């Protein structure tokens, strides 16, 4: 667990370079209504159908804070182990754009709702790293300008205008594309666990601004470039990789990095300049006089804390410590709250039906879920959310394996049928005649027959080549068409061979 | 002009209740006066049909015996209160064709209380002005003249005060950011009350400076101001800065008894260049209050001299942001563009054409004081001084119950008399400090100038203590017995 993250190095012609990455993730707050108006936040609605007079900035319209968005921001801050600021305030960020009806975005500049925190991320090789959180603040989203639907005009859709976003700013703590990817994935997991954001990157509910700079190891930070609005984990990693290389090439050619805002082009896999520092807006931030500051007491914060579910890190630790799950299995299962919940329900049902210590059941159940169930779902192009069977049905299947009714290999066949028909495993076993033969009488007769037919191998066993037992087991299984209980067969064989 | 036009809200209310007058008759008299007063350029939009409909509804209520405090009373509405399906211009070309699909809370409250809308009245553009000369629809003329010479009605609620002084309506809504109710009230011999910031909802009121804007009544008597404020005020969840405190019965506060009250006279409001007649009126005001049993106490509001510069940083800063929404994209004016013009040209030309000079000046000032590198020196410092100014008042109100000052440094002046913006801004010198502190203030007519124009005295009070302000004003109104009226030269 305490494995150190490996350094990622860009090898240049003149030596090695280290990259420094910080992320600003914009996460849409899960709420029925917008941050300052009652309009709906429903994704995929007709253009300009979720727009209130406030969102369209009609004269005399005033913002009124949506308490649910505030609560979600506080819960998110608590989940990130961050400082909750009991006093925070909204500021106006002033700039003109056609999809920004007020001519300013209401955001939190000087006094964000959440201060410093940290989050542990896990890397491919099992190493972990703590990434600092600089702040989290609430702000409004802008509308959308559509430039390609009319030959002469730009069209504007204000459905997103005023939707609540949390901007979660990391410290410049990441040193590789992989760490940045792991950070975004973990953040997404956390937000989905607590239900403050659905984490849907394709629909734009989560997007990242990526700050990248390079430096010689041990030297101060270099000049950074900000890559705007990257909307997948893969693109975040590609953008960093490309941008770091670009900066190294410039520096090694004797140039210098201009602080600028860049865009990532996923088709070409490259970043290109959007605007330079000189072209940067002067946003003229000042406190929004239409809104009162947000002020919390301890009771409010504690109530938000009490509403948090068990978070992934704690859940994983519990799975490993209490149930003896392998680290990898636990990490995979807690990656989505849904899979962790599915597993827990499965294990609960299994423990009720099988009298065996949980440390024995749980690892096997997790293996079954991750390899058998996920394997077959994957093959069918499905995910757990559209899995046709319930965890209880899964437990029934596993029970049949644990009590010896069916063999492990037969269980795969049963599962396949269950996934197709949604039927109960016992019925399938009955119908397909997959029950294992554990009847000692029948099996003894079969063993006698095999031993009689293979005298040479019996001699080998007696000469001390005990491995040949496997051959006999195989023969009996073949004879029984796979239905013999291998454990029982093994036991009979050992007894007979010892005679 | 009939006798009905002279009725105060209280008189009309009582006669309507006694049913010896119908709302229709009262409203018809106002409509006739509105027609006759076209030379004053008071109304931007007249709504006589709606007024008669509302009057008939009022008569039905009166008949049914379920009249509200202002049932049947005609009101002139300043053209920055959004009125559903009635054009709302804020005195600007920018909103020339703008018809809101919603009603401001203040006007909705008035209609709920039975009041009748006569029409929308002229104002300085986006409430930026002290003389009504910045209106895109031409200035309102003050019913009071200097001989044959027109004078300004003050601003920005110039149409509102002219409608009341000109006996077209007994009352009008105004809005006050730095003195826009009180100064024009003083210029026209009317009563203008700016309530505590947060007393009336700002929802649906076209914003100038959000931390200062406050709606209030303009009437011809203190009692009427009390009645109308009660019908406008109240908590509103649609305005986060609107305070949830009960609306008292303001009329009940007019006890006439101010014995033992302490009235502060801020020494910083005296100045060597204050006209003699203003100083005399102020002294007279003190004498009236002393005679009524109040105690006059000298006080100091040490940061007063910084109030005007502070105001002219804070208000334009907020305005520069509040007016950014007028971009030609969704509503209001949009410039005709040339082929090849893009978004930037649309912004530039729309705003160049839509806004007048004073509005542009303030947007530029506001943009400047919020800019990187200037923010700390201007906006931030102004906010700090604003706190000091509020502290001055807090300290003073430990010693006194109300404060008496002149409303404005002069009587109404002629059109074009103040070409220098700074000279114009000086009009607000006595009204701005209370605005910055968010405190209530009233202007009542107290005397005539040597040239025969009205002069006003201002009474300021503690936050949400409009009752004391009204009580003191009522006593002064009785003592002043101001009965002068403008000649009806326009009809």
HADDOCK unambig.tbl for C-alpha pairs under 7 A between the chains (distance, minus, plus):
assign (segid A and resid 57 and name CA) (segid B and resid 325 and name CA) 6.55 0.50 0.50
assign (segid A and resid 59 and name CA) (segid B and resid 204 and name CA) 6.82 0.50 0.50
assign (segid A and resid 59 and name CA) (segid B and resid 206 and name CA) 5.15 0.50 0.50
assign (segid A and resid 60 and name CA) (segid B and resid 203 and name CA) 5.70 0.50 0.50
assign (segid A and resid 60 and name CA) (segid B and resid 204 and name CA) 4.02 0.50 0.50
assign (segid A and resid 60 and name CA) (segid B and resid 205 and name CA) 4.52 0.50 0.50
assign (segid A and resid 60 and name CA) (segid B and resid 206 and name CA) 4.27 0.50 0.50
assign (segid A and resid 60 and name CA) (segid B and resid 207 and name CA) 5.70 0.50 0.50
assign (segid A and resid 61 and name CA) (segid B and resid 203 and name CA) 5.94 0.50 0.50
assign (segid A and resid 61 and name CA) (segid B and resid 204 and name CA) 5.70 0.50 0.50
assign (segid A and resid 62 and name CA) (segid B and resid 203 and name CA) 6.26 0.50 0.50
assign (segid A and resid 62 and name CA) (segid B and resid 238 and name CA) 6.80 0.50 0.50
assign (segid A and resid 62 and name CA) (segid B and resid 239 and name CA) 6.21 0.50 0.50
assign (segid A and resid 64 and name CA) (segid B and resid 238 and name CA) 6.39 0.50 0.50
assign (segid A and resid 64 and name CA) (segid B and resid 239 and name CA) 6.90 0.50 0.50
assign (segid A and resid 64 and name CA) (segid B and resid 240 and name CA) 6.10 0.50 0.50
assign (segid A and resid 94 and name CA) (segid B and resid 321 and name CA) 6.83 0.50 0.50
assign (segid A and resid 98 and name CA) (segid B and resid 329 and name CA) 6.65 0.50 0.50
assign (segid A and resid 101 and name CA) (segid B and resid 325 and name CA) 5.91 0.50 0.50
assign (segid A and resid 102 and name CA) (segid B and resid 324 and name CA) 6.42 0.50 0.50
assign (segid A and resid 102 and name CA) (segid B and resid 325 and name CA) 4.63 0.50 0.50
assign (segid A and resid 103 and name CA) (segid B and resid 324 and name CA) 4.82 0.50 0.50
assign (segid A and resid 103 and name CA) (segid B and resid 325 and name CA) 5.18 0.50 0.50
assign (segid A and resid 282 and name CA) (segid B and resid 371 and name CA) 6.68 0.50 0.50
assign (segid A and resid 282 and name CA) (segid B and resid 372 and name CA) 6.46 0.50 0.50
assign (segid A and resid 284 and name CA) (segid B and resid 370 and name CA) 5.13 0.50 0.50
assign (segid A and resid 284 and name CA) (segid B and resid 371 and name CA) 5.31 0.50 0.50
assign (segid A and resid 284 and name CA) (segid B and resid 372 and name CA) 6.64 0.50 0.50
assign (segid A and resid 289 and name CA) (segid B and resid 210 and name CA) 5.69 0.50 0.50
assign (segid A and resid 289 and name CA) (segid B and resid 211 and name CA) 5.35 0.50 0.50
assign (segid A and resid 290 and name CA) (segid B and resid 210 and name CA) 6.18 0.50 0.50
assign (segid A and resid 290 and name CA) (segid B and resid 240 and name CA) 6.78 0.50 0.50
assign (segid A and resid 290 and name CA) (segid B and resid 241 and name CA) 6.56 0.50 0.50
assign (segid A and resid 291 and name CA) (segid B and resid 240 and name CA) 5.88 0.50 0.50
assign (segid A and resid 291 and name CA) (segid B and resid 241 and name CA) 6.62 0.50 0.50
assign (segid A and resid 292 and name CA) (segid B and resid 240 and name CA) 6.62 0.50 0.50
assign (segid A and resid 292 and name CA) (segid B and resid 241 and name CA) 6.67 0.50 0.50
